[in-house]
Amino acid sequence: MDAAPADFHEWRRLRAWALHQKDWEREKIAEALDISPKTVRKWIGEARRKGEDALKARPRGGAAPKLSKEQKAELVDIIELGAEEAGFEGERWTQARIRKVIIDRFSVTYHQNTISRLLAELGYSYQKPATRAAKRDDEAIMEWRSTTLAAVKKKPLSQE
């Protein structure tokens, strides 16, 4: 038998078939591969009916991707340009904003919860926002504290 395939489950099925071809008993094959004798019987029956290829891994089904590779590349370009460039106020990308870009630009709808998986596929990860605003003006804050806040603190509470 050749080297083990990348898919461990496929390797086990093919190994069970190879051991069966060497006249191993079903119980011994099951013990050697840490599976049940019933599973061995099923695999051997499948190989007998359809041939050894029936034990090989097959591509999984599923829906075709909604965005093509080119569209995903274009989405990355849009994200890299920034949220403000895409027409949003502020540079923060959110799932809702990215979803809106996808709908507007590509006429494709994703459920909002799927956007995080799409972003992970594109190489992005969740980022916690900074605790301080990027456009924070420390001088203006100090000015406000020394004038407006000080004036508010000096005023007595009105009595009713």
CYANA upper distance limits for C-alpha pairs under 8 A (distance plus 0.5 A):
  1 MET  CA     18 ALA  CA      7.90
  4 ALA  CA      8 PHE  CA      8.24
  4 ALA  CA     11 TRP  CA      6.27
  5 PRO  CA     10 GLU  CA      7.46
  5 PRO  CA     11 TRP  CA      6.18
  6 ALA  CA     11 TRP  CA      8.34
  7 ASP  CA     11 TRP  CA      6.82
  7 ASP  CA     57 ALA  CA      7.81
  8 PHE  CA     12 ARG  CA      6.76
  9 HIS  CA     13 ARG  CA      6.88
  9 HIS  CA     57 ALA  CA      8.40
 10 GLU  CA     14 LEU  CA      6.68
 10 GLU  CA     55 LEU  CA      7.00
 10 GLU  CA     56 LYS  CA      5.87
 10 GLU  CA     57 ALA  CA      6.09
 11 TRP  CA     15 ARG  CA      6.38
 12 ARG  CA     16 ALA  CA      6.57
 12 ARG  CA     33 LEU  CA      7.33
 13 ARG  CA     17 TRP  CA      6.89
 13 ARG  CA     43 TRP  CA      7.08
 13 ARG  CA     55 LEU  CA      6.32
 13 ARG  CA     56 LYS  CA      8.14
 14 LEU  CA     18 ALA  CA      6.66
 14 LEU  CA     52 GLU  CA      7.91
 14 LEU  CA     55 LEU  CA      6.76
 14 LEU  CA     56 LYS  CA      7.84
 15 ARG  CA     19 LEU  CA      6.63
 16 ALA  CA     20 HIS  CA      6.64
 16 ALA  CA     29 ILE  CA      6.66
 16 ALA  CA     30 ALA  CA      8.43
 16 ALA  CA     33 LEU  CA      8.04
 16 ALA  CA     40 VAL  CA      7.25
 16 ALA  CA     43 TRP  CA      8.23
 16 ALA  CA     44 ILE  CA      8.13
 17 TRP  CA     21 GLN  CA      6.73
 17 TRP  CA     43 TRP  CA      7.94
 17 TRP  CA     44 ILE  CA      6.59
 17 TRP  CA     47 ALA  CA      7.91
 17 TRP  CA     52 GLU  CA      8.19
 18 ALA  CA     22 LYS  CA      7.04
 19 LEU  CA     23 ASP  CA      7.14
 19 LEU  CA     24 TRP  CA      6.09
 19 LEU  CA     29 ILE  CA      7.21
 20 HIS  CA     24 TRP  CA      5.61
 20 HIS  CA     25 GLU  CA      7.52
 20 HIS  CA     26 ARG  CA      7.87
 20 HIS  CA     29 ILE  CA      8.01
 20 HIS  CA     44 ILE  CA      8.12
 24 TRP  CA     28 LYS  CA      7.03
 24 TRP  CA     29 ILE  CA      6.98
 25 GLU  CA     29 ILE  CA      6.83
 26 ARG  CA     30 ALA  CA      6.66
 26 ARG  CA     37 PRO  CA      6.33
 26 ARG  CA     40 VAL  CA      6.85
 26 ARG  CA     41 ARG  CA      7.49
 27 GLU  CA     31 GLU  CA      6.65
 27 GLU  CA     36 SER  CA      8.39
 27 GLU  CA     37 PRO  CA      5.92
 28 LYS  CA     32 ALA  CA      6.56
 29 ILE  CA     33 LEU  CA      6.64
 29 ILE  CA     37 PRO  CA      8.16
 29 ILE  CA     40 VAL  CA      7.74
 30 ALA  CA     34 ASP  CA      6.17
 30 ALA  CA     35 ILE  CA      5.32
 30 ALA  CA     36 SER  CA      5.84
 30 ALA  CA     37 PRO  CA      5.64
 30 ALA  CA     39 THR  CA      8.37
 30 ALA  CA     40 VAL  CA      6.76
 31 GLU  CA     35 ILE  CA      7.00
 31 GLU  CA     36 SER  CA      8.11
 35 ILE  CA     39 THR  CA      7.19
 35 ILE  CA     40 VAL  CA      7.91
 36 SER  CA     40 VAL  CA      7.09
 37 PRO  CA     41 ARG  CA      6.69
 38 LYS  CA     42 LYS  CA      6.76
 39 THR  CA     43 TRP  CA      6.72
 40 VAL  CA     44 ILE  CA      6.59
 41 ARG  CA     45 GLY  CA      6.54
 42 LYS  CA     46 GLU  CA      6.68
 43 TRP  CA     47 ALA  CA      6.71
 43 TRP  CA     55 LEU  CA      7.56
 44 ILE  CA     48 ARG  CA      6.62
 45 GLY  CA     49 ARG  CA      6.68
 46 GLU  CA     50 LYS  CA      6.44
 46 GLU  CA     51 GLY  CA      7.75
 46 GLU  CA     54 ALA  CA      7.11
 46 GLU  CA     55 LEU  CA      7.92
 47 ALA  CA     51 GLY  CA      4.95
 47 ALA  CA     52 GLU  CA      5.43
 47 ALA  CA     53 ASP  CA      7.94
 47 ALA  CA     54 ALA  CA      6.47
 47 ALA  CA     55 LEU  CA      7.05
 48 ARG  CA     52 GLU  CA      8.13
 50 LYS  CA     54 ALA  CA      6.31
 51 GLY  CA     55 LEU  CA      8.46
 52 GLU  CA     56 LYS  CA      7.89
 66 LYS  CA    108 VAL  CA      7.34
 67 LEU  CA     71 GLN  CA      6.16
 67 LEU  CA     72 LYS  CA      6.66
 67 LEU  CA    106 PHE  CA      8.46
 67 LEU  CA    108 VAL  CA      8.03
 68 SER  CA     72 LYS  CA      6.71
 69 LYS  CA     73 ALA  CA      6.69
 70 GLU  CA     74 GLU  CA      6.72
 71 GLN  CA     75 LEU  CA      6.62
 71 GLN  CA    106 PHE  CA      8.07
 72 LYS  CA     76 VAL  CA      6.78
 72 LYS  CA    122 LEU  CA      8.07
 73 ALA  CA     77 ASP  CA      6.91
 74 GLU  CA     78 ILE  CA      6.79
 75 LEU  CA     79 ILE  CA      6.69
 75 LEU  CA    102 ILE  CA      8.10
 76 VAL  CA     80 GLU  CA      6.57
 76 VAL  CA    122 LEU  CA      7.82
 77 ASP  CA     81 LEU  CA      6.77
 78 ILE  CA     82 GLY  CA      7.23
 78 ILE  CA     86 ALA  CA      7.43
 79 ILE  CA     83 ALA  CA      7.26
 79 ILE  CA     93 TRP  CA      8.38
 81 LEU  CA     85 GLU  CA      6.66
 81 LEU  CA     86 ALA  CA      8.14
 82 GLY  CA     86 ALA  CA      7.05
 82 GLY  CA     91 GLU  CA      6.48
 82 GLY  CA     93 TRP  CA      8.36
 83 ALA  CA     87 GLY  CA      7.05
 83 ALA  CA     88 PHE  CA      5.93
 83 ALA  CA     89 GLU  CA      7.84
 83 ALA  CA     90 GLY  CA      7.15
 83 ALA  CA     91 GLU  CA      5.29
 83 ALA  CA     92 ARG  CA      6.72
 83 ALA  CA     93 TRP  CA      6.42
 84 GLU  CA     88 PHE  CA      5.16
 84 GLU  CA     89 GLU  CA      6.10
 84 GLU  CA     90 GLY  CA      6.25
 84 GLU  CA     91 GLU  CA      6.02
 86 ALA  CA    101 VAL  CA      8.26
 88 PHE  CA     97 ARG  CA      8.45
 93 TRP  CA     97 ARG  CA      6.71
 93 TRP  CA     98 ILE  CA      7.30
 94 THR  CA     98 ILE  CA      6.77
 95 GLN  CA     99 ARG  CA      6.50
 95 GLN  CA    112 GLN  CA      6.87
 95 GLN  CA    113 ASN  CA      8.43
 95 GLN  CA    115 ILE  CA      6.49
 95 GLN  CA    116 SER  CA      7.50
 96 ALA  CA    100 LYS  CA      6.70
 96 ALA  CA    112 GLN  CA      7.03
 97 ARG  CA    101 VAL  CA      6.80
 98 ILE  CA    102 ILE  CA      6.75
 98 ILE  CA    115 ILE  CA      8.01
 99 ARG  CA    103 ILE  CA      6.75
 99 ARG  CA    109 THR  CA      7.90
 99 ARG  CA    110 TYR  CA      7.22
 99 ARG  CA    112 GLN  CA      7.07
 99 ARG  CA    115 ILE  CA      7.33
100 LYS  CA    104 ASP  CA      6.48
101 VAL  CA    105 ARG  CA      6.20
101 VAL  CA    106 PHE  CA      8.38
102 ILE  CA    106 PHE  CA      5.89
102 ILE  CA    107 SER  CA      7.18
102 ILE  CA    108 VAL  CA      6.61
102 ILE  CA    109 THR  CA      7.58
103 ILE  CA    107 SER  CA      5.00
103 ILE  CA    108 VAL  CA      5.47
103 ILE  CA    109 THR  CA      6.10
110 TYR  CA    114 THR  CA      6.83
110 TYR  CA    115 ILE  CA      7.33
111 HIS  CA    115 ILE  CA      7.50
112 GLN  CA    116 SER  CA      8.48
113 ASN  CA    117 ARG  CA      8.39
114 THR  CA    118 LEU  CA      6.93
115 ILE  CA    119 LEU  CA      6.60
116 SER  CA    120 ALA  CA      6.66
116 SER  CA    125 SER  CA      8.46
116 SER  CA    126 TYR  CA      8.35
117 ARG  CA    121 GLU  CA      6.70
118 LEU  CA    122 LEU  CA      6.84
119 LEU  CA    123 GLY  CA      6.83
119 LEU  CA    124 TYR  CA      5.65
119 LEU  CA    125 SER  CA      7.38
120 ALA  CA    124 TYR  CA      5.48
120 ALA  CA    125 SER  CA      6.27
130 ALA  CA    134 ALA  CA      8.41
132 ARG  CA    136 ARG  CA      7.61
137 ASP  CA    141 ILE  CA      6.92
138 ASP  CA    142 MET  CA      6.74
139 GLU  CA    143 GLU  CA      6.65
140 ALA  CA    144 TRP  CA      6.60
141 ILE  CA    145 ARG  CA      6.67
142 MET  CA    146 SER  CA      6.64
143 GLU  CA    147 THR  CA      6.67
144 TRP  CA    148 THR  CA      5.71
144 TRP  CA    149 LEU  CA      6.82
145 ARG  CA    149 LEU  CA      5.28
145 ARG  CA    150 ALA  CA      6.83
146 SER  CA    150 ALA  CA      6.06
147 THR  CA    151 ALA  CA      6.55
148 THR  CA    152 VAL  CA      6.70
149 LEU  CA    153 LYS  CA      6.66
150 ALA  CA    154 LYS  CA      6.83
151 ALA  CA    155 LYS  CA      7.16
